[in-house]
Amino acid sequence: MMISLFDQFASPQLMGISLIYIAIMVPLIFFPSSLPRWINNRMTTSQTWLINRFVSQLLTPLNINGHKWALLLTSLMMMLISLNMLGLLPYTFTPTTQLSMNLGFAVPLWLATVIVGMRYQPTASLGHLLPEGTPTPLIPVLVIIETISLLIRPLALGVRLTANLTAGHLLIQLISTAVFVLTPMMPSVAFLTYTVLLMLSLLEIAVAMIQAYVFILLLSLYLQENI
C-alpha cells in the first residue's frame, strides 16, 4: 500500500526516457505570445491582465534596481503554476513534488540575491547578520544564528513547496481510494466522501497557485533586503 501510495511521485518513463523533461516543457505553450492583431483572444487577454497585475504588485516594494528581475520572477511563477496545475490531471506527473528540482530553483536565485547585495551594498547586507543595539556578549551568538537562518532560506523555500504539494496529492489519493472502496458497500457514505474529494480538489487548485506565488514573493523579499 505504501509503495503504491508514493508511486505517484516517481517520474514515469517511456522507452527508458524520463517524462519529467516533457512535463517541464509543457508550460511553454501556455505563455502568451504577440499576435499580429489589435484585439487578442480572451485567453491571451486574461493572461496578460494577470501578468500585469502580478508584476505591478511584485515590483511595488522594490526600487528601480529590482525591476530587472521582473521577467525572471514572472516567468518562474508562470512555470511553477503550470507545473503545479499539470500534476492535478489524471495520469500525469508533478515535477515540483521533487525536492531536488525545487532546490534547483531556490538555491541559485537565493544565492543571486545575496551576491547582488554583497556587490552593491556590502555594509547593509552584512548588517543584517547583527541587529542594531545588540549587547556585546551576544554578538558572536547572534552572528552565528543569523548566518544559519540565512543559509536555511533556500532549503525552506524548496521544502515548503514540496511539502504542500506532496501532502495535497497524498490526501487526494487516499480519499479517492476510500471512495472507490466504499461505493459498493455504502453508497451514501461514498457520495459524501466524493463531495469532500471535490472540495479538496478545488482547494488543491488554489494551493497550486498560492504556493507558486508565495515562492516568488519570498524571493522578492530576499531581493528587497539586498538592493
C-alpha positions as MATLAB code, in Angstrom:
seq = 'MMISLFDQFASPQLMGISLIYIAIMVPLIFFPSSLPRWINNRMTTSQTWLINRFVSQLLTPLNINGHKWALLLTSLMMMLISLNMLGLLPYTFTPTTQLSMNLGFAVPLWLATVIVGMRYQPTASLGHLLPEGTPTPLIPVLVIIETISLLIRPLALGVRLTANLTAGHLLIQLISTAVFVLTPMMPSVAFLTYTVLLMLSLLEIAVAMIQAYVFILLLSLYLQENI';
ca = [
       0.000    0.000    0.000;
       2.783    2.420    0.926;
       4.692    1.662   -2.256;
       1.654    2.266   -4.468;
       0.796    5.400   -2.448;
       4.115    7.069   -3.196;
       4.484    5.747   -6.741;
       2.752    8.898   -7.986;
       5.837   10.925   -7.050;
       8.169    8.827   -9.180;
       8.963   10.156  -12.617;
       7.270    7.943  -15.268;
       9.384    6.660  -18.115;
       8.696    5.890  -21.741;
      11.194    3.693  -23.556;
      13.687    4.368  -20.786;
      13.378    8.157  -21.120;
      12.096   10.140  -18.135;
       8.931   12.099  -18.942;
       9.832   14.853  -16.498;
      11.531   16.731  -19.347;
       8.294   16.798  -21.336;
       6.382   17.913  -18.246;
       8.799   20.794  -17.739;
       8.428   21.927  -21.362;
       4.598   21.803  -21.387;
       4.144   25.219  -19.624;
       5.843   26.953  -22.542;
       2.715   26.523  -24.667;
       0.679   28.496  -22.125;
       2.870   31.579  -22.270;
       1.221   34.458  -24.164;
       2.845   35.429  -27.427;
       2.444   38.536  -29.533;
      -0.119   38.274  -32.304;
      -0.474   40.437  -35.448;
      -3.892   41.695  -34.317;
      -5.138   44.700  -32.367;
      -7.535   42.535  -30.334;
      -6.304   39.219  -28.964;
      -8.416   36.289  -27.901;
      -9.851   36.022  -24.392;
      -7.237   33.608  -23.089;
      -4.326   35.811  -24.116;
      -6.067   38.906  -22.763;
      -6.693   37.212  -19.414;
      -3.091   36.008  -19.194;
      -1.755   39.456  -19.999;
      -4.013   41.093  -17.392;
      -2.979   38.617  -14.682;
       0.708   39.011  -15.504;
       0.456   42.805  -15.433;
      -1.293   42.735  -12.050;
       1.282   40.358  -10.640;
       4.241   42.379  -11.935;
       2.820   45.647  -10.566;
       2.217   44.073   -7.151;
       5.592   42.358   -7.096;
       7.624   45.414   -8.054;
       5.829   47.960   -5.853;
       8.100   47.491   -2.790;
      11.276   47.200   -4.916;
      13.411   50.064   -6.108;
      14.457   50.579   -9.708;
      17.342   48.100   -9.448;
      14.953   45.309   -8.552;
      12.853   45.862  -11.675;
      15.473   43.992  -13.676;
      14.226   40.798  -12.036;
      10.648   41.245  -13.263;
      10.958   38.994  -16.322;
      12.773   36.234  -14.432;
      10.390   36.149  -11.463;
       7.254   36.409  -13.603;
       8.387   33.617  -15.936;
       9.280   31.408  -12.977;
       5.887   31.991  -11.343;
       4.038   31.111  -14.558;
       6.125   27.972  -14.913;
       5.530   26.894  -11.304;
       1.785   27.471  -11.592;
       1.650   25.466  -14.824;
       3.660   22.572  -13.386;
       1.604   22.518  -10.180;
      -1.674   22.535  -12.109;
      -0.351   19.909  -14.528;
       0.042   17.471  -11.649;
      -3.671   17.648  -10.812;
      -4.611   15.993  -14.091;
      -5.053   12.209  -14.209;
      -2.068   10.068  -15.247;
       0.347   12.978  -15.019;
       3.486   13.684  -13.050;
       4.192   16.732  -10.864;
       7.865   17.733  -11.156;
       7.509   20.250   -8.294;
       6.933   17.423   -5.790;
      10.641   16.604   -6.219;
      12.761   18.396   -3.611;
      15.808   18.303   -5.879;
      14.024   20.301   -8.565;
      12.645   22.875   -6.113;
      16.076   23.329   -4.562;
      17.414   23.758   -8.087;
      15.114   26.768   -8.395;
      15.596   28.124   -4.870;
      19.351   27.879   -4.291;
      20.627   29.732   -7.413;
      18.055   32.530   -7.104;
      18.662   32.964   -3.374;
      22.419   32.976   -3.993;
      21.932   35.580   -6.718;
      20.121   37.908   -4.287;
      22.964   37.507   -1.767;
      25.605   38.200   -4.416;
      23.709   41.300   -5.581;
      23.604   42.592   -2.014;
      27.291   41.905   -1.419;
      28.203   43.647   -4.657;
      26.149   46.845   -4.412;
      25.807   47.398   -0.646;
      28.009   45.013    1.321;
      27.732   47.009    4.553;
      23.929   46.818    4.666;
      23.916   43.144    3.652;
      26.376   42.190    6.383;
      24.465   44.417    8.797;
      21.521   42.007    8.642;
      23.669   39.470   10.469;
      23.839   41.685   13.555;
      20.739   43.612   14.713;
      21.330   47.148   15.958;
      21.704   47.548   19.701;
      22.886   44.000   20.366;
      24.769   43.603   23.667;
      28.457   42.898   23.189;
      28.485   39.425   24.812;
      25.702   38.268   22.479;
      27.357   39.403   19.239;
      29.096   36.078   18.368;
      25.992   34.050   19.161;
      23.658   36.287   17.122;
      26.031   36.324   14.145;
      26.026   32.508   14.109;
      22.233   32.346   14.473;
      21.605   34.904   11.713;
      24.088   33.152    9.417;
      22.334   29.826    9.929;
      18.927   31.434    9.293;
      20.314   32.974    6.103;
      21.623   29.628    4.849;
      18.348   27.872    5.684;
      16.289   30.177    3.453;
      16.694   28.249    0.166;
      16.056   24.964    1.966;
      12.863   26.405    3.454;
      11.732   27.587    0.010;
      12.185   24.163   -1.547;
      10.772   22.168    1.362;
       7.692   24.414    1.673;
       6.740   23.947   -1.971;
       7.463   20.203   -1.922;
       5.645   19.509    1.346;
       2.470   21.386    0.462;
       2.094   19.751   -2.941;
       3.014   16.294   -1.654;
       0.517   16.475    1.218;
      -2.282   17.554   -1.117;
      -1.612   14.766   -3.600;
      -1.499   12.170   -0.833;
      -4.827   13.353    0.574;
      -6.442   13.247   -2.853;
      -5.205    9.705   -3.467;
      -6.287    8.477   -0.015;
      -9.783    9.971   -0.299;
     -10.234    8.753   -3.873;
      -9.237    5.262   -2.745;
     -11.799    5.494    0.058;
     -14.499    6.473   -2.472;
     -13.605    3.507   -4.678;
     -13.756    1.083   -1.731;
     -16.941    2.482   -0.147;
     -19.015    2.735   -3.329;
     -20.183   -0.938   -3.467;
     -20.638   -1.200    0.319;
     -22.035    2.164    1.477;
     -23.108    4.369   -1.445;
     -24.357    7.213    0.764;
     -21.052    7.436    2.645;
     -19.193    7.160   -0.645;
     -21.188   10.100   -2.030;
     -20.287   12.251    0.983;
     -16.658   11.231    0.619;
     -16.794   12.102   -3.073;
     -18.118   15.560   -2.156;
     -15.154   16.024    0.169;
     -12.889   14.897   -2.673;
     -14.301   17.551   -4.998;
     -13.841   20.253   -2.378;
     -10.280   19.082   -1.738;
      -9.562   19.150   -5.474;
     -10.719   22.777   -5.638;
      -8.535   23.536   -2.623;
      -5.555   21.937   -4.332;
      -6.060   24.137   -7.378;
      -5.878   27.166   -5.097;
      -2.845   25.727   -3.278;
      -1.063   25.114   -6.597;
      -1.373   28.809   -7.475;
      -0.792   30.174   -3.964;
       2.385   28.159   -3.387;
       3.882   29.409   -6.656;
       3.020   32.970   -5.641;
       4.498   32.508   -2.136;
       7.703   31.087   -3.630;
       8.187   34.159   -5.821;
       7.031   36.566   -3.100;
       9.658   35.283   -0.665;
      12.334   35.568   -3.343;
      11.298   39.184   -3.940;
      11.525   39.869   -0.190;
      15.029   38.394   -0.107;
      15.874   40.591   -3.073;
      14.403   43.644   -1.352;
      16.747   43.135    1.609;
      19.801   43.231   -0.640;
      19.120   46.130   -3.004;
];
